Amino acid sequence: MFEKGVVMTEENQEYKTETVESFAGLFKTFGQAVGDIFNDPELKKKAKEFADSASASANSLVERLKEDDVKEKFRDVGRAAEDFGKNISDCLNKDRK
C-alpha cells in the first residue's frame, strides 16, 4: 500500500485523503450524536477536541491499515457499535410494549 521509498500515486493519495476524512468524520459524527443525546455542551466540546486530535493522527493510521491486527481492531469497534445499536433498539422496543 504505502511503503517507504515508493512514490505515492495520485490514486493512493486520493485513497489516503478519503480515509483520513472518513476517520475524522466518524469521530465528529459520534461526538455530536453523543453530545446531543446527553444534551451536554461540554461533552460536545470534548468530543470535538477528540475528533480534531484523531484527525491529526489519522495520517499515521492510514499507514497502519495494512496491518492485520489494526484491521481486526477496527472490526471489533464496528461489532461493538453494532451491538450497542441493537441493545438500544431492543430496549426501546421493550419500553413500547
KEKE-30909 format. One record per residue (C-alpha): residue number from 1; residue in one letter; y, z, x. Coordinates in steps of 0.5 Angstrom, whole numbers, always signed. Each point is the difference from the previous one (the first is absolute). Layout:
<pts>
+--------+--------+-------+-------+-------+
| tortor | tormar |    py |    pz |    px |
+--------+--------+-------+-------+-------+
|    NUM |      a |     Y |     Z |     X |
...
+--------+--------+-------+-------+-------+
</pts>
This chain:
<pts>
+--------+--------+-------+-------+-------+
| tortor | tormar |    py |    pz |    px |
+--------+--------+-------+-------+-------+
|      1 |      m |    +0 |    +0 |    +0 |
|      2 |      f |    +6 |    +2 |    +4 |
|      3 |      e |    -3 |    +1 |    +8 |
|      4 |      k |    +5 |    +2 |    +6 |
|      5 |      g |    +2 |    -6 |    +3 |
|      6 |      v |    -1 |    -5 |    -6 |
|      7 |      v |    +6 |    -4 |    -2 |
|      8 |      m |    +1 |    +2 |    -8 |
|      9 |      t |    +0 |    -6 |    -4 |
|     10 |      e |    +4 |    -1 |    -6 |
|     11 |      e |    -5 |    +2 |    -5 |
|     12 |      n |    -2 |    +6 |    +4 |
|     13 |      q |    +7 |    +2 |    +0 |
|     14 |      e |    +0 |    -1 |    -8 |
|     15 |      y |    -6 |    +4 |    -1 |
|     16 |      k |    +3 |    +6 |    +4 |
|     17 |      t |    +6 |    +0 |    -3 |
|     18 |      e |    -3 |    +0 |    -7 |
|     19 |      t |    -5 |    +5 |    +2 |
|     20 |      v |    +6 |    +5 |    +2 |
|     21 |      e |    +4 |    -2 |    -6 |
|     22 |      s |    -6 |    +2 |    -4 |
|     23 |      f |    -2 |    +6 |    +3 |
|     24 |      a |    +7 |    +2 |    -1 |
|     25 |      g |    +1 |    -2 |    -7 |
|     26 |      l |    -7 |    +4 |    -1 |
|     27 |      f |    +4 |    +7 |    +2 |
|     28 |      k |    +6 |    -2 |    -3 |
|     29 |      t |    -3 |    -1 |    -7 |
|     30 |      f |    -5 |    +6 |    +1 |
|     31 |      g |    +6 |    +5 |    +2 |
|     32 |      q |    +5 |    -3 |    -6 |
|     33 |      a |    -6 |    +1 |    -5 |
|     34 |      v |    -2 |    +7 |    +2 |
|     35 |      g |    +8 |    +2 |    +0 |
|     36 |      d |    +0 |    -3 |    -7 |
|     37 |      i |    -6 |    +4 |    -2 |
|     38 |      f |    +3 |    +6 |    +2 |
|     39 |      n |    +7 |    -1 |    -1 |
|     40 |      d |    +2 |    +2 |    +6 |
|     41 |      p |    +6 |    -3 |    +4 |
|     42 |      e |    -2 |    +4 |    +6 |
|     43 |      l |    -7 |    -3 |    +0 |
|     44 |      k |    +2 |    -7 |    -1 |
|     45 |      k |    +5 |    +1 |    +6 |
|     46 |      k |    -6 |    +3 |    +5 |
|     47 |      a |    -5 |    -6 |    -3 |
|     48 |      k |    +6 |    -5 |    +2 |
|     49 |      e |    +0 |    +3 |    +7 |
|     50 |      f |    -7 |    +0 |    +1 |
|     51 |      a |    +0 |    -7 |    -2 |
|     52 |      d |    +5 |    -2 |    +5 |
|     53 |      s |    -4 |    +3 |    +5 |
|     54 |      a |    -6 |    -3 |    -2 |
|     55 |      s |    +3 |    -7 |    +0 |
|     56 |      a |    +3 |    +2 |    +7 |
|     57 |      s |    -7 |    +1 |    +3 |
|     58 |      a |    -3 |    -6 |    -4 |
|     59 |      n |    +0 |    -5 |    +5 |
|     60 |      s |    -5 |    +4 |    +4 |
|     61 |      l |    -4 |    +1 |    -6 |
|     62 |      v |    -1 |    -8 |    +0 |
|     63 |      e |    -3 |    +0 |    +7 |
|     64 |      r |    -5 |    +6 |    -2 |
|     65 |      l |    -2 |    -4 |    -7 |
|     66 |      k |    -5 |    -4 |    +4 |
|     67 |      e |    -4 |    +7 |    +2 |
|     68 |      d |    -6 |    +1 |    -5 |
|     69 |      d |    +2 |    +8 |    +0 |
|     70 |      v |    +7 |    -2 |    -2 |
|     71 |      k |    -2 |    -5 |    -6 |
|     72 |      e |    -5 |    +6 |    -2 |
|     73 |      k |    +5 |    +5 |    -1 |
|     74 |      f |    +4 |    -5 |    -4 |
|     75 |      r |    -6 |    -1 |    -4 |
|     76 |      d |    +0 |    +8 |    -1 |
|     77 |      v |    +7 |    +0 |    -2 |
|     78 |      g |    -1 |    -5 |    -5 |
|     79 |      r |    -6 |    +3 |    -3 |
|     80 |      a |    +4 |    +7 |    +0 |
|     81 |      a |    +6 |    -3 |    -4 |
|     82 |      e |    -5 |    -4 |    -5 |
|     83 |      d |    -4 |    +7 |    -1 |
|     84 |      f |    +7 |    +3 |    -1 |
|     85 |      g |    +2 |    -5 |    -5 |
|     86 |      k |    -7 |    +0 |    -4 |
|     87 |      n |    +1 |    +8 |    +0 |
|     88 |      i |    +7 |    +0 |    -3 |
|     89 |      s |    -2 |    -5 |    -5 |
|     90 |      d |    -6 |    +4 |    -2 |
|     91 |      c |    +4 |    +6 |    -1 |
|     92 |      l |    +5 |    -4 |    -4 |
|     93 |      n |    -6 |    -3 |    -5 |
|     94 |      k |    -3 |    +7 |    -1 |
|     95 |      d |    +7 |    +3 |    -2 |
|     96 |      r |    +1 |    -5 |    -5 |
|     97 |      k |    -7 |    +2 |    -3 |
+--------+--------+-------+-------+-------+
</pts>
